[in-house]
């Protein structure tokens, strides 16, 4: 296995430009977890979900193979960040230093599509306490207005379509095709919503992995090329608008 690192090169931008998950998501996770002693946040990135989990769990162990991402995390007294698994090509599969049967909840925020699923599931089974909750979620395109959405769709599909990693299709489908061997749990609908100006939206679009790959490979800024069109669709550059994303959640009980 190899670690596909698509975000370390712009980890600072990623931390600043990404929207935050709703409190209702973590309230639901806490309600479904059998206990609140320990949660494992796998592929934690900048720790956004890790810190939110710490409001409900006595201890959160947050792991990520990218040391650069972890340098952008927010410190919290109940969150322990670990740079692991460090070597995914060592023949040991997806292994962490978490104790066996130690986690009441295992979460993956916007990262499951990068994992070797079989190896990760084996580690989830090792780390989970009986009846632990597993929850992975992702989000794809945002929605603002029909005019703004049209420009974003053009950027996403027509300009950057060939620059997305193959794993991105799993996000676009909301992880629906992933075979997760856990007893499925239905989740309520969750939505991320932020109040942004057009500059905030442009920063978010620039943080897309495909936009960064396009820039690095061609030397051209795909987001800058559509910025004028996006601003025109937005209206006044000083106007603040609601920006929404639907969260797709796959959750189950680990037996």
C-alpha positions as a Markdown table, in Angstrom:
| # | Residue | x | y | z |
|---|---|---|---|---|
| 1 | Unk | 0.0 | 0.0 | 0.0 |
| 2 | Unk | 1.1 | 3.6 | -0.6 |
| 3 | Unk | 0.0 | 6.8 | 1.1 |
| 4 | Unk | -1.7 | 9.1 | -1.4 |
| 5 | Unk | -0.9 | 12.5 | 0.0 |
| 6 | Unk | -2.9 | 15.2 | -1.9 |
| 7 | Unk | -3.1 | 17.9 | 0.7 |
| 8 | Unk | 0.3 | 18.3 | 2.6 |
| 9 | Unk | 1.5 | 20.8 | -0.1 |
| 10 | Unk | -1.4 | 23.1 | 0.8 |
| 11 | Unk | -2.2 | 22.1 | 4.3 |
| 12 | Unk | -2.3 | 25.6 | 5.6 |
| 13 | Unk | -4.8 | 26.7 | 2.9 |
| 14 | Unk | -6.9 | 23.5 | 3.6 |
| 15 | Unk | -7.1 | 24.3 | 7.3 |
| 16 | Unk | -8.2 | 27.9 | 6.7 |
| 17 | Unk | -10.6 | 27.4 | 3.7 |
| 18 | Unk | -12.6 | 24.3 | 4.6 |
| 19 | Unk | -16.1 | 24.6 | 6.1 |
| 20 | Unk | -16.8 | 23.1 | 9.6 |
| 21 | Unk | -19.0 | 20.1 | 10.3 |
| 22 | Unk | -22.3 | 20.8 | 12.1 |
| 23 | Unk | -22.6 | 20.2 | 15.8 |
| 24 | Unk | -25.6 | 18.0 | 15.2 |
| 25 | Unk | -23.4 | 15.4 | 13.6 |
| 26 | Unk | -21.3 | 15.0 | 16.7 |
| 27 | Unk | -24.3 | 15.0 | 18.9 |
| 28 | Unk | -25.6 | 12.1 | 16.9 |
| 29 | Unk | -22.3 | 10.2 | 17.0 |
| 30 | Unk | -22.2 | 10.6 | 20.8 |
| 31 | Unk | -25.8 | 9.4 | 21.1 |
| 32 | Unk | -25.1 | 6.3 | 19.0 |
| 33 | Unk | -21.7 | 5.4 | 20.7 |
| 34 | Unk | -22.0 | 2.8 | 23.5 |
| 35 | Unk | -19.8 | 4.8 | 25.8 |
| 36 | Unk | -17.7 | 8.0 | 25.7 |
| 37 | Unk | -14.4 | 6.9 | 27.0 |
| 38 | Unk | -12.4 | 7.1 | 23.8 |
| 39 | Unk | -12.9 | 8.0 | 20.1 |
| 40 | Unk | -10.5 | 7.3 | 17.2 |
| 41 | Unk | -10.5 | 9.9 | 14.4 |
| 42 | Unk | -8.7 | 8.3 | 11.5 |
| 43 | Unk | -7.2 | 10.4 | 8.7 |
| 44 | Unk | -7.8 | 13.4 | 11.0 |
| 45 | Unk | -6.1 | 16.0 | 8.8 |
| 46 | Unk | -6.1 | 19.3 | 10.6 |
| 47 | Unk | -8.1 | 17.9 | 13.4 |
| 48 | Unk | -11.4 | 19.7 | 12.8 |
| 49 | Unk | -13.5 | 16.7 | 13.6 |
| 50 | Unk | -11.2 | 15.6 | 16.4 |
| 51 | Unk | -11.7 | 18.7 | 18.4 |
| 52 | Unk | -15.5 | 18.5 | 17.9 |
| 53 | Unk | -15.5 | 14.9 | 19.1 |
| 54 | Unk | -13.6 | 16.0 | 22.3 |
| 55 | Unk | -16.8 | 17.8 | 23.4 |
| 56 | Unk | -18.4 | 14.4 | 23.9 |
| 57 | Unk | -15.5 | 11.9 | 24.5 |
| 58 | Unk | -13.1 | 11.9 | 27.4 |
| 59 | Unk | -10.2 | 11.1 | 25.1 |
| 60 | Unk | -9.8 | 11.4 | 21.3 |
| 61 | Unk | -6.9 | 9.8 | 19.5 |
| 62 | Unk | -6.5 | 11.5 | 16.1 |
| 63 | Unk | -4.2 | 9.8 | 13.5 |
| 64 | Unk | -2.9 | 11.0 | 10.2 |
| 65 | Unk | 0.0 | 9.9 | 8.0 |
| 66 | Unk | 0.8 | 13.5 | 7.0 |
| 67 | Unk | 3.0 | 15.3 | 9.4 |
| 68 | Unk | 2.4 | 18.5 | 7.5 |
| 69 | Unk | -1.3 | 18.2 | 8.1 |
| 70 | Unk | -0.8 | 17.6 | 11.8 |
| 71 | Unk | 1.3 | 20.8 | 12.1 |
| 72 | Unk | -2.0 | 22.7 | 11.3 |
| 73 | Unk | -4.0 | 21.1 | 14.0 |
| 74 | Unk | -5.6 | 22.9 | 17.0 |
| 75 | Unk | -4.4 | 21.7 | 20.4 |
| 76 | Unk | -7.0 | 20.4 | 22.8 |
| 77 | Unk | -6.4 | 18.8 | 26.2 |
| 78 | Unk | -8.5 | 15.8 | 25.3 |
| 79 | Unk | -7.1 | 15.2 | 21.8 |
| 80 | Unk | -3.9 | 13.3 | 21.2 |
| 81 | Unk | -2.5 | 13.6 | 17.7 |
| 82 | Unk | -0.4 | 10.7 | 16.3 |
| 83 | Unk | 1.5 | 10.7 | 13.0 |
| 84 | Unk | 0.5 | 7.2 | 11.9 |
| 85 | Unk | 0.4 | 4.9 | 10.2 |
| 86 | Unk | 3.8 | 6.2 | 9.0 |
| 87 | Unk | 4.8 | 3.5 | 6.6 |
| 88 | Unk | 2.0 | 1.9 | 4.6 |
| 89 | Unk | 4.4 | -0.2 | 2.6 |
| 90 | Unk | 6.0 | -2.1 | 5.4 |
| 91 | Unk | 3.9 | -5.2 | 4.8 |
| 92 | Unk | 2.0 | -4.8 | 8.1 |
| 93 | Unk | -1.1 | -3.3 | 6.6 |
| 94 | Unk | -3.0 | -0.4 | 8.2 |
| 95 | Unk | -1.7 | -0.6 | 11.8 |
| 96 | Unk | -1.8 | 2.1 | 14.5 |
| 97 | Unk | -0.6 | 2.2 | 18.1 |
| 98 | Unk | -4.1 | 2.3 | 19.5 |
| 99 | Unk | -4.8 | -0.4 | 22.0 |
| 100 | Unk | -7.1 | -3.3 | 21.0 |
| 101 | Unk | -10.7 | -2.9 | 22.0 |
| 102 | Unk | -10.1 | 0.7 | 23.1 |
| 103 | Unk | -12.4 | 2.9 | 21.0 |
| 104 | Unk | -16.2 | 3.5 | 21.5 |
| 105 | Unk | -16.4 | 5.4 | 18.2 |
| 106 | Unk | -14.3 | 5.4 | 15.1 |
| 107 | Unk | -14.8 | 8.3 | 12.7 |
| 108 | Unk | -13.4 | 9.2 | 9.3 |
| 109 | Unk | -14.1 | 12.7 | 8.0 |
| 110 | Unk | -13.7 | 13.3 | 4.3 |
| 111 | Unk | -10.9 | 10.8 | 4.0 |
| 112 | Unk | -12.2 | 7.2 | 3.7 |
| 113 | Unk | -11.8 | 7.3 | -0.1 |
| 114 | Unk | -8.0 | 7.5 | 0.3 |
| 115 | Unk | -7.8 | 4.4 | 2.5 |
| 116 | Unk | -7.0 | 0.8 | 1.6 |
| 117 | Unk | -10.5 | -0.3 | 2.8 |
| 118 | Unk | -9.8 | -4.0 | 3.6 |
| 119 | Unk | -6.7 | -3.1 | 5.7 |
| 120 | Unk | -8.4 | -0.3 | 7.5 |
| 121 | Unk | -11.5 | -2.4 | 8.3 |
| 122 | Unk | -9.2 | -5.0 | 9.9 |
| 123 | Unk | -7.7 | -2.3 | 12.1 |
| 124 | Unk | -11.2 | -1.0 | 13.0 |
| 125 | Unk | -12.2 | -4.4 | 14.1 |
| 126 | Unk | -9.0 | -4.7 | 16.3 |
| 127 | Unk | -9.4 | -1.2 | 17.9 |
| 128 | Unk | -13.2 | -1.1 | 18.4 |
| 129 | Unk | -14.9 | -2.1 | 21.5 |
| 130 | Unk | -17.8 | -4.5 | 21.0 |
| 131 | Unk | -20.7 | -2.5 | 19.7 |
| 132 | Unk | -18.6 | 0.6 | 18.9 |
| 133 | Unk | -19.9 | 3.0 | 16.3 |
| 134 | Unk | -18.2 | 3.4 | 13.0 |
| 135 | Unk | -19.1 | 6.6 | 11.1 |
| 136 | Unk | -17.5 | 8.0 | 7.9 |
| 137 | Unk | -18.8 | 11.0 | 6.0 |
| 138 | Unk | -18.0 | 13.1 | 3.0 |
| 139 | Unk | -19.2 | 16.0 | 1.0 |
| 140 | Unk | -18.9 | 17.0 | -2.7 |
| 141 | Unk | -20.1 | 20.2 | -4.4 |
| 142 | Unk | -21.6 | 23.1 | -2.5 |
| 143 | Unk | -24.7 | 25.0 | -3.4 |
| 144 | Unk | -25.1 | 28.8 | -3.3 |
| 145 | Unk | -27.4 | 30.1 | -6.1 |
| 146 | Unk | -28.2 | 28.6 | -9.5 |
| 147 | Unk | -25.9 | 31.2 | -11.2 |
| 148 | Unk | -23.0 | 30.5 | -8.8 |
| 149 | Unk | -23.6 | 26.8 | -8.9 |
| 150 | Unk | -23.3 | 26.8 | -12.7 |
| 151 | Unk | -19.8 | 28.4 | -12.6 |
| 152 | Unk | -18.7 | 25.9 | -9.9 |
| 153 | Unk | -20.0 | 23.0 | -11.9 |
| 154 | Unk | -18.1 | 24.2 | -15.0 |
| 155 | Unk | -14.9 | 24.5 | -12.9 |
| 156 | Unk | -15.5 | 21.1 | -11.3 |
| 157 | Unk | -16.4 | 19.1 | -14.4 |
| 158 | Unk | -15.2 | 20.9 | -17.6 |
| 159 | Unk | -11.9 | 22.5 | -16.3 |
| 160 | Unk | -10.8 | 20.1 | -13.6 |
| 161 | Unk | -12.6 | 17.0 | -14.5 |
| 162 | Unk | -9.5 | 15.1 | -15.7 |
| 163 | Unk | -7.5 | 16.4 | -12.7 |
| 164 | Unk | -9.5 | 14.7 | -10.0 |
| 165 | Unk | -8.1 | 11.4 | -8.6 |
| 166 | Unk | -10.1 | 8.3 | -9.4 |
| 167 | Unk | -11.1 | 8.0 | -5.7 |
| 168 | Unk | -13.1 | 11.2 | -6.1 |
| 169 | Unk | -16.0 | 9.3 | -7.6 |
| 170 | Unk | -16.5 | 7.7 | -4.2 |
| 171 | Unk | -17.1 | 11.1 | -2.8 |
| 172 | Unk | -19.4 | 12.1 | -5.6 |
| 173 | Unk | -21.5 | 9.1 | -4.9 |
| 174 | Unk | -21.5 | 9.6 | -1.1 |
| 175 | Unk | -19.6 | 6.4 | -0.4 |
| 176 | Unk | -22.7 | 4.5 | -1.5 |
| 177 | Unk | -20.8 | 1.7 | -3.3 |
| 178 | Unk | -18.4 | 1.0 | -0.5 |
| 179 | Unk | -18.9 | -2.5 | 1.1 |
| 180 | Unk | -18.7 | -1.8 | 4.8 |
| 181 | Unk | -19.0 | -5.0 | 6.9 |
| 182 | Unk | -20.8 | -3.4 | 9.8 |
| 183 | Unk | -24.4 | -3.5 | 10.9 |
| 184 | Unk | -25.7 | -0.4 | 9.1 |
| 185 | Unk | -27.2 | 2.5 | 11.1 |
| 186 | Unk | -29.5 | 5.0 | 9.5 |
| 187 | Unk | -28.5 | 8.6 | 10.0 |
| 188 | Unk | -30.6 | 11.8 | 9.9 |
| 189 | Unk | -29.8 | 14.3 | 7.2 |
| 190 | Unk | -26.9 | 16.6 | 8.0 |
| 191 | Unk | -25.9 | 19.8 | 6.2 |
| 192 | Unk | -22.9 | 22.1 | 6.5 |
| 193 | Unk | -23.7 | 25.8 | 6.1 |
| 194 | Unk | -21.4 | 28.8 | 6.3 |
| 195 | Unk | -22.0 | 32.5 | 5.7 |
| 196 | Unk | -19.3 | 33.4 | 3.1 |
| 197 | Unk | -18.2 | 36.2 | 0.9 |
| 198 | Unk | -17.0 | 35.4 | -2.6 |
| 199 | Unk | -13.4 | 35.6 | -1.5 |
| 200 | Unk | -14.0 | 32.8 | 1.0 |
| 201 | Unk | -15.6 | 30.7 | -1.8 |
| 202 | Unk | -12.6 | 31.2 | -4.1 |
| 203 | Unk | -10.2 | 30.2 | -1.3 |
| 204 | Unk | -12.3 | 27.0 | -0.8 |
| 205 | Unk | -12.2 | 26.2 | -4.5 |
| 206 | Unk | -8.5 | 26.8 | -4.6 |
| 207 | Unk | -8.1 | 24.2 | -1.8 |
| 208 | Unk | -9.5 | 21.4 | -4.0 |
| 209 | Unk | -6.9 | 18.8 | -4.7 |
| 210 | Unk | -7.7 | 18.9 | -8.4 |
| 211 | Unk | -7.2 | 22.7 | -8.5 |
| 212 | Unk | -3.8 | 22.3 | -6.8 |
| 213 | Unk | -2.7 | 19.5 | -9.1 |
| 214 | Unk | -3.7 | 21.6 | -12.1 |
| 215 | Unk | -1.7 | 24.5 | -10.8 |
| 216 | Unk | 1.3 | 22.5 | -10.0 |
| 217 | Unk | 1.3 | 20.7 | -13.4 |
| 218 | Unk | 0.4 | 23.4 | -15.8 |
| 219 | Unk | 1.4 | 26.5 | -13.9 |
| 220 | Unk | -2.1 | 28.0 | -14.6 |
| 221 | Unk | -4.6 | 28.8 | -11.9 |
| 222 | Unk | -7.9 | 27.3 | -12.9 |
| 223 | Unk | -9.8 | 29.1 | -10.1 |
| 224 | Unk | -8.4 | 32.5 | -11.0 |
| 225 | Unk | -9.5 | 31.9 | -14.6 |
| 226 | Unk | -13.1 | 31.7 | -13.6 |
| 227 | Unk | -12.9 | 34.2 | -10.8 |
| 228 | Unk | -14.4 | 37.1 | -12.7 |
| 229 | Unk | -17.3 | 35.0 | -13.9 |
| 230 | Unk | -17.9 | 33.7 | -10.4 |
| 231 | Unk | -17.9 | 37.3 | -8.9 |
| 232 | Unk | -20.3 | 38.4 | -11.6 |
| 233 | Unk | -22.7 | 35.5 | -10.7 |
| 234 | Unk | -22.2 | 36.2 | -7.0 |
| 235 | Unk | -23.2 | 39.9 | -7.1 |
| 236 | Unk | -21.5 | 42.5 | -5.0 |
| 237 | Unk | -18.0 | 41.2 | -3.8 |
| 238 | Unk | -18.9 | 42.4 | -0.3 |
| 239 | Unk | -22.2 | 40.4 | -0.2 |
| 240 | Unk | -22.3 | 37.5 | 2.2 |
| 241 | Unk | -24.3 | 34.5 | 1.1 |
| 242 | Unk | -25.2 | 31.1 | 2.7 |
| 243 | Unk | -23.1 | 28.2 | 1.2 |
| 244 | Unk | -24.4 | 24.7 | 1.8 |
| 245 | Unk | -23.1 | 21.2 | 1.5 |
| 246 | Unk | -25.0 | 18.0 | 2.1 |
| 247 | Unk | -23.1 | 15.4 | 4.2 |
| 248 | Unk | -23.2 | 11.8 | 3.1 |
| 249 | Unk | -22.7 | 9.5 | 6.1 |
| 250 | Unk | -22.1 | 5.7 | 6.2 |
| 251 | Unk | -22.4 | 4.4 | 9.8 |
| 252 | Unk | -22.6 | 1.0 | 11.4 |
| 253 | Unk | -22.1 | -1.0 | 14.5 |
| 254 | Unk | -18.9 | -2.9 | 14.9 |
| 255 | Unk | -19.7 | -6.4 | 16.2 |
